[in-house]
Amino acid sequence: QVQLVESGGGLVQAGGSLRLSCAASGRIFGVGVMGWYRQAPGKERELVAVITTGGTTNYADSVKARFTISRDNAKNTVYLQMNSLKPEDTAVYYCNAEIFRLHYWGQGTQVTASS
């Protein structure tokens, strides 16, 4: 079984920072693209950032220059450093990983930026 376990969410004031982590565990022989998505109340889940095994990244326009995605391939872990958080960043953040051409999701972690 493959599991993605997220950590690092919480409540911060607007302008603050948080760092999310997501570790993949289980019968894994290699993890492909990893990424972060988010879903705000009443809205659809949307892409925040993704990163390939080689380190190529892609960001949603709304988070460019504020968020940084990175990964540690040896630990099968992906990170999301979030700076200058805005109230509109408030959402449940989900980790996603491509493993053996299947996509797995974490349980989600709440991020709240208060104004």
Buried (B, 14 or more C-beta within 10 A) or exposed (E): EBEBBBEBBEEBEBEBEBBBBBBBEEEBEEBEBBBBBBBBEEEEBEBBBBBBEEEEBBBBEEBEEBBBBBBEEEEBBBBBBBBBBBEEBBBBBBBBBBBEEEEBBBEBBEBBBEE
